[in-house]
Amino acid sequence: MNNSELWWRPDFFAGKEAKLIKRAKIIKSIRDFFDDKSFLEVETPILQKNSGAGLHMHSFKTELKSNDLLSSNDMFLQTSPEFTMKKLLVAGLPKIYQICKSFRNADNSPNHSPEFTMLEWYHTGIDYKELMAELTQMVRSCSDKVINWKGLKSDLHKDWQILSVVEAFKLYADIDIEDILEDTDEFKIRANNIGIRTDREDNWEDIFFRIFLEKIEPNLGSPVPTIIYDYPISMAALSKPKSSDPRFAERFELFICGLELANAYGELTD
């Protein structure tokens, strides 16, 4: 049987058609939400002159040939449309959004794909607490009331769990990180005390992520979505420091059924 025969078999789309329709409806709902709030949908270049990738991200590299094909320049596929959209903010567009393909160069995993669809939006003139509210409204407007994933349920229309990073570590790992923000040795001791393995080479953030992934993340986003906010300032590049406590930054993440779905922050503009 060749590929064309396989494609047109009546049962080829069995179970897939419903997912395609549902995906299309979700994307339409997202557009409706932002259009109703007078956001401008934009489309920025996917091919970039530099990688623009964060510390733990890796870009796909390609070559742009000259017209005579005798030379070439390195180019990269975007890991997100962040920097190109920020150019539009600087140009004076106050409320913009984009639904686009992004690329991160790593092997497939159950929760990550090298090519994926990303929603990115920017709203000037509001703070990160107002952005949390906007995120909540958007998710509720385009999703089913209850999300089911990997045996977990999350009711989008009940009150969400809102926790600071400090509160989350106290609640799920029984560790107060507020007084050890720069003390790697003490952090290792406390991690070991709750059964988290550490290595001699580990820095503070390595320990943070080990504890977070093993003790905290599995508890987030069920039976309701969870927003974790106020990350240590060292873990929030481009985020605005909190005016009340500059040890922490105006950054937050959304979790549903144990999976991180969104990362956001008050923008550092200094």
N, C-alpha and C positions, 0 to 999 in steps of 0.2 A: 504494500500500500504506500503510495507516495504522499507527500505533504498536502497536496491539494485535495486528495481524496479524504485525508484525515480531517482537514479543516471543515469540509462540508458534511461530515457525518451528522445526522440529526441529534445525536447525544453529545456532541462536542461541547456545547455550551451548557450542558446540564449542570445546574448549581452555580455557574459562572454568570449567567445573564442577570440574575437577581443582584449579584454583587456589583456588576457594572452599572446597573440602573441605580442602585443605592449610592454608589460613589458619585455618579453624575448629579443626583439630587442634593447630596451634601455640598458639592462644589457650587451648585446653583444657590443653595441656601446661604453659603458664605458670601457669595457675590451680592445677593439681595440684602444681607445684613449691612455690609459696608456701603453699598450704593444708597441705601435708605438713610445712612448717617452722613451722606455727602462726602464720602471718601472718593478719591480718584484712583481708578485702577491703572497701573503703569506696567510697562514691559521694558526691562533693562537688559543689556547684553549678557549672555551666558558665558561667552568667551572673554577671558580677562588677560591683562598683560602681566599680572603677578598673582601668586597663589592666594594671598589674602587669608590663608588658613590659620586657625587657632593652633595652640600648642599640641592638642591631641587630634588634630585633623590633618589629612593628607589629600592633596589635590591630584586630579588627573592632569597629566602634562601632555601637550601635543605641540605640533609645529605649524607655523604659518609660513607658507612658501612665498618667496618674492615672485613678481610677475614673470621673470625669466626662469624661475625654478632653480636658480643657481645658488640661492642662499635661503635661510629661514630664520625665524625668531621663535623663541619659546613662548607658548601661550598656555593658559590653564582654564579648565572648566570650573565654574564657580562652585564653592562649597555652600554659599548662600548669596542672595542678592543684597546683602547688607550694605556694602560700601557704595555700590552704584545707586542704591536708593537714597543713601545719605547725601549724595551729590544733589539729588533732586530736592531734598530738604533745604540744603544750603541755597539752592536756587530760588526757594520761596514757596514750595508746595507744602502746606501744613498737615494734610491728611491724605496719606497714600497707602495703597495695598497692592500686593502682587501674589499670584498663584503661579508657581513656576517649577521647572525641573532644577534640582541641585544634585551635586555629585561629590561623593567622598570616597577616596581610594582606600578600600579595605575589603577583606573577604566578607561575603554574605554571612549574616548571623540571623537568628530568629527575629531580632528586633531592629536590624539595620540592613539597608540595601545600599549598594554603591550609587544607584540612581533612584531618586525619590522625588515626590511632589511636596513642595514647601509653601506654606502661607507665611508671608512676612508683611507686617504693617507698622506704620509710624503715625503718631498722633501728637502733634506739638501742643503745648499749653495745658497739659494735664500731668499730674504726678503719678508715681507708680502704683499708689493705692487706687486711683481712679482707673488706671490701666487694668488692674486686677478685676475691677467691676466690669469693664468693657469686655475682657476675655470671658468672664462668666456669662455675660449676656450672649456673646457670639456662640459659645459652645452650646448653650441651651437652645439657641434659635435654629441650629442646624443638625441636631442630633436627636436620637430617640431618647425617651425619658430615662430608660435604664440601659446601661452598657454592660454587655456580658463578654468576658474575655478570660480565657484560660482558667475557668472555674470561679472567677471572681465577678461580682456585680458592683455597679456604681450608679447610684440614683442621682442624675444631674439636677433634678429639680428640688431636692432637699437642700438644707443649708450645707455649704461646703465646709470642710475642715481647713482652717487657716492657722498655720503654725510657723513660728520663726525657726530658723536653723537651730538656735540654742534650745528652744523648747522641744524640738524633735529629738535632739541628742539626749536630753534629759528623759523624755518619755519612753523612747524605744531602746536606748543604749545605756541609760543610767549614768551618763557622763555629762558633766558641766564643762563645756568647752570655753566658756566666757573668760575664765581666769588662766587658760593655757593656750591662748591664741598664737603665741610665738614660742611655746615651750615644747619642742619635739620630743625630748626625752621623757617628760611627764606624760605626754600624749601616748607614747609607746607603752608606758607602764599601765595606763588606764585601759588601753586597747587589749593588752595581754590579759588583764584581769577579767575581761568579759569574753575571752576565748578567741580574740582576733589576732592572727599571726602577723608579726612585723619583722622586717629585715633591717640589718645595720644601715643599709643605704637609704632607707625610707626617709622622705622629708615629711613635713607636717601635712601637706595635701595628700600624699600617698596614704597616710593613715586615715585621714578624713574620709577618703573615697572607699577604703576597705570597710570601715565601720558603716558608712552610709549604705553601701551596696548590700552588705550582709545583714545588718540589724534594722535599718530604717526603711529603705526603699520598698521591701516586700510588704510593709504595712500601710503604704500610702495609696490613697485613691479608692478604697473600698471600706465600707459600703457607700461612701460618697467621695467625690473628687477632693483632692488635697492640694492646697497651695502652700509651698514652702518659701519663706521670704527672709530677707536680711542675711545674705551670705557674708562671711568674712571678706574684708576688702581685698585681700590677696587673691581671692578666687572670683573676682568680678571685674575683669578687664573691661574698660570703657563705661563702667557703671558709676553713677554719682554716689559719693559717700553720703551716709546719713548725716544730716545736720545735727541731730541729737546725739549721735555716737559714731564718729568717723572710723571706728574700728570695723564697722559693717557697711555694706553697700546696699543701695536700693535695687536689689535683684531678686527675682522670684521665679519659681518653676511650677508647672502644673503636672500633677500625676493623676492618672485614672487607671484603676485596676493594676497598680504596681508599676505602671509604665510612664516614663516622662514624655509628655506630649508638647510642652511649650517652655521656652526660656525667654524671660523679658527683664527689662530694667529701665530705671530712670537714666536718661542719657547724660554721660559726662560731656559737658560743652565748654569747659575751661581749657 
